[in-house]
Amino acid sequence: MAASAVRRVDAVPASDNHPGIETMTDADMPILRRDLLRSAACASVALGILPDLVTSPAFAAVSDSGLDAGVLPPGAASRFAQLNGIRMHYVVAGSGPPLVLLHGWPQTWAAWRGTMAALSDRFTVIAPDLRGLGLSERTVSGYDKLTIAEDIRALIDHEAGGHARVLGHDMGGKAAYVLAHRHPDRVSRLALVDCLLPGTENMDSLRGGAWHYGFHMAPDIPEMLTSGRERAYIREQIRAWSYRKEAITEEAIDEYARHYASPGGMKAGFDYYRALRDDAALAATFAGKRLTMPVLTIAGRYGVGSRLSDALKGEAGNLTTVIVEDSGHFVAEESLETFQRAVAQFMTA
């Protein structure tokens, strides 16, 4: 397979603009309600919902013993710890400086299996299941990215000696961004992968936003419409946001779906989106503040493209940008070798 095409820009100069964050006011709420209804209709079409005609295989509830040893990378260990008030599950592999990998939706720590195997010869790679997802404890609240960032701070203190390189994708990227602002002493290098900064810029499809944001934010409706159809919905979302659609295998989708289909799994995932208004308010407090550590952005040309790096130009003085030309949202799987090479080069510099 030919190597992925990459465009790299090093040491992007700072500027005063911050286009990656928008705020939402009460005046926007009628628009949001309208968009939620539209999003629910889109979801019904995506799932092909015709009651009594759509069937889906049953998934067993996931327990501590539900981690298939065959899922673990060679030499990796599955661990649990009580951190920031929750029982967190995480996987550790390798030796060397600690590197924390944060997954997004609709995935689990297992999104990093290939990356862990490739980087464990030079790093101690730590991949948690984010709060409420995978084997980590489901909670009623706490899905705002400040709380998630505090979960990861506790993990770094517990497992990495209080200091680590941190990489986050999608929702994990939003949490990593907040962590770097709130606890810069814990983050030596920051990598953000195909995510947008915490905010509300994707809530309104009429302003260029993605329909699933509004759908996921609606109370109860997404749980109701995806119940019994979890795998179908997760598969549709992954395929829709991938450029190389074969890169994430049916077996990988099975692994994600069995966790999200367990009791409370889909609700926890949707709650990450429901917290976006709080995330936007938090991000606004970072205005004018700089990220002091080196920052890497990796994005798919058919994912967020240059929007992530553009949003960081005003606050990251030492910024490296990688745009992967033949990738969508799931860069780590769609362009595995290119992704691993960029991460290894940045994290070892």
C-alpha positions as CSV (number, residue, x, y, z in Angstrom):
1,M,0.0,0.0,0.0
2,A,1.4,3.4,-0.9
3,A,2.2,5.8,1.9
4,S,-0.4,8.4,2.7
5,A,0.1,11.9,1.3
6,V,0.8,14.4,4.0
7,R,1.0,18.2,4.1
8,R,3.1,19.4,7.1
9,V,3.5,23.0,8.3
10,D,5.8,23.6,11.2
11,A,5.9,26.4,13.8
12,V,2.8,28.2,12.6
13,P,2.9,31.8,13.9
14,A,0.4,33.0,16.4
15,S,-2.5,35.3,15.5
16,D,-5.4,36.9,17.4
17,N,-8.2,34.9,15.7
18,H,-9.8,31.9,17.3
19,P,-12.2,30.6,14.6
20,G,-12.7,27.1,16.2
21,I,-15.1,28.2,19.0
22,E,-18.5,29.7,18.8
23,T,-20.8,30.4,21.8
24,M,-24.5,29.8,22.0
25,T,-27.0,32.2,23.6
26,D,-30.6,31.8,24.6
27,A,-31.6,33.3,21.3
28,D,-30.1,30.3,19.5
29,M,-32.3,27.8,21.4
30,P,-35.2,27.9,18.9
31,I,-32.7,27.1,16.2
32,L,-31.3,24.3,18.3
33,R,-34.8,22.8,19.0
34,R,-35.5,22.9,15.2
35,D,-32.2,21.2,14.5
36,L,-32.9,18.5,17.1
37,L,-36.1,17.6,15.3
38,R,-34.4,17.6,11.9
39,S,-31.6,15.5,13.4
40,A,-34.0,12.9,14.8
41,A,-35.6,12.6,11.3
42,C,-32.1,12.1,9.8
43,A,-31.4,9.4,12.3
44,S,-34.6,7.6,11.5
45,V,-33.6,7.5,7.8
46,A,-30.0,6.5,8.6
47,L,-31.2,3.6,10.7
48,G,-33.9,2.6,8.3
49,I,-36.4,2.7,11.2
50,L,-39.6,0.9,10.2
51,P,-40.9,-0.7,13.4
52,D,-41.1,-4.5,13.3
53,L,-39.0,-4.6,10.1
54,V,-35.6,-3.7,11.6
55,T,-33.9,-6.4,13.7
56,S,-30.5,-6.4,15.4
57,P,-28.5,-9.1,17.1
58,A,-28.6,-9.0,20.9
59,F,-25.4,-7.9,22.7
60,A,-24.5,-9.2,26.1
61,A,-24.0,-6.7,28.9
62,V,-20.3,-5.9,29.4
63,S,-18.7,-6.7,32.8
64,D,-15.2,-6.7,34.1
65,S,-14.8,-10.1,32.7
66,G,-16.1,-8.9,29.3
67,L,-12.7,-7.9,28.0
68,D,-11.6,-10.4,25.5
69,A,-7.9,-11.2,26.1
70,G,-7.5,-11.4,22.3
71,V,-8.3,-7.7,22.0
72,L,-5.2,-6.7,24.0
73,P,-2.0,-5.8,22.1
74,P,0.9,-8.2,22.7
75,G,2.3,-7.6,26.2
76,A,-0.5,-5.2,27.2
77,A,-2.2,-5.3,30.6
78,S,-5.8,-4.4,31.4
79,R,-6.1,-2.4,34.7
80,F,-8.7,-0.7,36.9
81,A,-8.3,2.1,39.3
82,Q,-10.5,4.4,41.4
83,L,-9.8,7.8,40.0
84,N,-11.7,11.1,40.4
85,G,-14.6,9.3,41.9
86,I,-15.1,6.6,39.3
87,R,-13.7,3.2,38.5
88,M,-11.7,3.7,35.4
89,H,-10.5,1.0,33.0
90,Y,-7.3,1.4,31.1
91,V,-4.8,-0.6,29.1
92,V,-1.0,-0.2,29.5
93,A,1.7,-1.5,27.1
94,G,5.4,-0.9,26.6
95,S,8.1,1.0,28.4
96,G,9.6,4.4,28.2
97,P,8.1,7.9,28.7
98,P,4.3,7.8,29.4
99,L,2.0,8.5,26.4
100,V,-1.7,8.8,27.1
101,L,-4.1,8.1,24.3
102,L,-7.7,9.3,24.5
103,H,-10.4,7.8,22.2
104,G,-13.5,9.5,20.9
105,W,-17.1,8.5,20.1
106,P,-18.2,5.8,19.1
107,Q,-15.1,4.0,20.2
108,T,-13.3,2.7,23.2
109,W,-9.6,2.3,24.2
110,A,-9.5,-0.5,21.5
111,A,-9.3,2.2,18.8
112,W,-5.6,2.4,19.8
113,R,-4.7,-1.3,19.5
114,G,-2.6,-0.8,16.4
115,T,-1.0,2.4,17.7
116,M,-0.1,0.8,21.0
117,A,1.5,-2.1,19.3
118,A,3.6,0.2,17.1
119,L,4.7,2.7,19.8
120,S,5.2,0.4,22.8
121,D,8.8,-0.1,22.0
122,R,9.6,3.5,22.9
123,F,6.7,4.6,25.2
124,T,4.7,3.4,28.1
125,V,1.4,3.7,26.3
126,I,-1.7,4.2,28.5
127,A,-5.2,4.0,26.8
128,P,-8.2,4.5,29.1
129,D,-11.8,3.9,28.4
130,L,-13.3,7.4,29.0
131,R,-15.9,7.9,31.7
132,G,-19.0,5.9,31.0
133,L,-17.6,4.2,27.9
134,G,-16.1,0.7,27.5
135,L,-15.4,-0.8,30.8
136,S,-15.2,2.4,32.8
137,E,-17.9,3.2,35.2
138,R,-21.2,4.7,33.9
139,T,-22.1,7.8,35.8
140,V,-25.3,9.9,35.8
141,S,-23.3,13.1,35.1
142,G,-19.8,14.3,34.5
143,Y,-19.5,14.2,30.8
144,D,-18.4,17.8,30.4
145,K,-14.8,18.0,29.2
146,L,-13.6,19.6,32.4
147,T,-14.6,16.6,34.4
148,I,-13.2,14.3,31.8
149,A,-9.9,16.2,31.9
150,E,-9.8,15.8,35.6
151,D,-10.3,12.1,35.2
152,I,-7.3,12.0,32.9
153,R,-5.3,14.2,35.3
154,A,-6.0,11.7,38.0
155,L,-4.9,8.9,35.7
156,I,-1.6,10.7,34.9
157,D,-0.9,11.2,38.6
158,H,-1.7,7.5,39.3
159,E,0.0,5.8,36.4
160,A,2.4,8.2,34.8
161,G,4.1,9.9,37.8
162,G,2.2,13.2,37.2
163,H,3.6,14.0,33.8
164,A,2.8,12.6,30.3
165,R,2.6,13.2,26.6
166,V,-1.1,13.3,25.8
167,L,-3.0,12.6,22.5
168,G,-6.7,12.8,22.0
169,H,-9.1,12.1,19.1
170,D,-12.6,13.4,18.7
171,M,-14.2,13.8,22.2
172,G,-10.9,12.7,23.7
173,G,-9.2,15.6,21.8
174,K,-11.6,18.1,23.4
175,A,-10.7,16.7,26.8
176,A,-7.0,16.7,26.1
177,Y,-7.3,20.4,25.0
178,V,-9.0,21.3,28.3
179,L,-6.4,19.2,30.3
180,A,-3.5,21.1,28.6
181,H,-5.1,24.5,29.6
182,R,-6.0,23.5,33.1
183,H,-3.0,21.5,34.0
184,P,-0.1,22.4,31.7
185,D,2.3,21.0,34.3
186,R,0.9,17.5,33.5
187,V,1.2,17.7,29.7
188,S,4.7,17.8,28.2
189,R,3.4,17.5,24.6
190,L,-0.1,17.7,23.2
191,A,-1.5,16.0,20.1
192,L,-5.0,16.6,18.9
193,V,-6.4,14.3,16.2
194,D,-9.3,15.3,13.9
195,C,-11.4,17.1,16.5
196,L,-12.8,20.6,16.9
197,L,-12.1,22.6,20.0
198,P,-14.8,22.5,22.7
199,G,-17.8,24.6,21.5
200,T,-21.1,24.6,19.7
201,E,-20.0,25.2,16.1
202,N,-21.4,21.9,14.9
203,M,-24.9,22.1,16.5
204,D,-26.7,23.8,13.7
205,S,-26.8,22.1,10.4
206,L,-28.0,25.2,8.6
207,R,-24.7,26.9,9.6
208,G,-22.6,24.0,8.3
209,G,-22.9,21.8,11.4
210,A,-23.3,18.0,11.3
211,W,-26.8,16.6,11.9
212,H,-25.8,14.0,14.4
213,Y,-24.7,16.7,16.9
214,G,-28.3,17.9,17.3
215,F,-29.6,14.4,17.4
216,H,-27.2,13.2,20.1
217,M,-28.0,16.3,22.2
218,A,-31.8,15.7,22.3
219,P,-33.1,14.2,25.6
220,D,-34.1,10.6,25.4
221,I,-34.9,10.5,21.7
222,P,-31.5,9.1,20.5
223,E,-31.6,6.3,23.1
224,M,-35.1,5.4,22.1
225,L,-34.4,5.3,18.3
226,T,-31.1,3.4,18.6
227,S,-32.3,0.8,21.2
228,G,-31.7,-2.6,19.7
229,R,-30.0,-1.0,16.7
230,E,-26.8,0.1,18.4
231,R,-24.5,-1.7,16.0
232,A,-26.3,-0.5,12.9
233,Y,-26.1,3.1,14.1
234,I,-22.5,2.9,15.2
235,R,-21.5,1.3,11.9
236,E,-23.4,4.0,9.9
237,Q,-21.7,6.7,11.8
238,I,-18.2,5.2,11.4
239,R,-18.7,4.6,7.6
240,A,-20.2,8.1,7.1
241,W,-17.2,9.8,8.6
242,S,-14.5,7.6,7.0
243,Y,-12.8,8.2,3.7
244,R,-11.3,4.7,3.6
245,K,-14.4,2.9,4.7
246,E,-12.8,-0.5,4.8
247,A,-10.1,0.6,7.3
248,I,-12.3,0.0,10.4
249,T,-13.3,-3.7,10.2
250,E,-16.6,-5.3,11.0
251,E,-14.8,-7.0,13.9
252,A,-13.7,-3.7,15.3
253,I,-17.3,-2.4,15.0
254,D,-18.4,-5.5,16.8
255,E,-16.0,-4.6,19.7
256,Y,-17.3,-1.1,20.0
257,A,-20.9,-2.0,19.6
258,R,-20.9,-4.6,22.4
259,H,-19.8,-2.0,24.9
260,Y,-22.2,0.8,23.7
261,A,-25.1,-1.7,23.6
262,S,-24.5,-2.6,27.2
263,P,-26.8,-0.9,29.8
264,G,-26.3,2.8,29.8
265,G,-23.6,2.7,27.1
266,M,-25.4,4.7,24.4
267,K,-26.7,7.2,26.9
268,A,-23.2,7.9,28.2
269,G,-22.0,8.4,24.6
270,F,-24.8,10.9,23.9
271,D,-24.1,12.7,27.2
272,Y,-20.7,13.8,25.8
273,Y,-22.7,15.8,23.2
274,R,-25.3,17.0,25.7
275,A,-22.4,18.7,27.6
276,L,-21.3,20.8,24.7
277,R,-22.9,24.0,25.9
278,D,-20.9,23.7,29.2
279,D,-17.8,22.9,27.1
280,A,-18.3,26.1,25.1
281,A,-18.6,28.2,28.2
282,L,-15.4,26.7,29.6
283,A,-13.5,27.2,26.3
284,A,-14.4,30.8,26.3
285,T,-12.4,31.2,29.6
286,F,-9.3,30.2,27.7
287,A,-9.4,33.2,25.4
288,G,-6.1,35.0,25.4
289,K,-4.3,32.2,27.1
290,R,-1.5,30.3,25.4
291,L,-0.7,26.6,25.3
292,T,2.9,26.5,26.5
293,M,3.8,23.0,25.4
294,P,4.5,21.8,21.8
295,V,1.3,21.0,20.0
296,L,0.6,18.7,17.1
297,T,-2.6,18.5,15.1
298,I,-3.4,15.6,12.8
299,A,-6.5,15.8,10.6
300,G,-7.9,14.0,7.7
301,R,-8.4,16.0,4.5
302,Y,-12.0,14.6,4.5
303,G,-12.3,15.0,8.3
304,V,-12.0,18.4,9.9
305,G,-9.2,19.4,7.5
306,S,-7.4,22.6,8.4
307,R,-10.1,23.9,10.8
308,L,-8.4,22.4,13.9
309,S,-5.0,23.9,13.2
310,D,-6.5,27.3,12.1
311,A,-8.3,27.4,15.5
312,L,-5.1,26.9,17.4
313,K,-3.0,29.5,15.6
314,G,-3.8,32.2,18.2
315,E,-2.9,30.1,21.3
316,A,-0.2,27.5,20.3
317,G,3.1,29.2,19.7
318,N,4.9,25.9,18.8
319,L,2.4,24.3,16.5
320,T,3.0,21.4,14.0
321,T,0.2,20.6,11.5
322,V,-0.3,17.4,9.6
323,I,-3.1,17.0,7.0
324,V,-3.5,13.4,5.8
325,E,-4.8,13.6,2.3
326,D,-6.4,10.2,2.0
327,S,-8.2,10.1,5.3
328,G,-11.4,11.0,6.9
329,H,-12.2,11.4,10.6
330,F,-10.6,8.1,11.8
331,V,-7.0,8.9,10.9
332,A,-5.4,6.4,13.3
333,E,-7.1,3.5,11.5
334,E,-7.5,4.9,7.9
335,S,-3.9,6.0,7.6
336,L,-2.2,3.9,10.2
337,E,1.4,4.1,9.1
338,T,1.3,7.8,8.4
339,F,-0.4,8.5,11.7
340,Q,2.0,6.4,13.7
341,R,5.0,8.0,12.0
342,A,3.8,11.5,12.7
343,V,3.0,10.7,16.3
344,A,6.3,9.0,16.9
345,Q,8.3,11.8,15.4
346,F,6.5,14.5,17.4
347,M,6.5,12.7,20.7
348,T,10.2,11.8,20.6
349,A,11.4,15.2,19.6
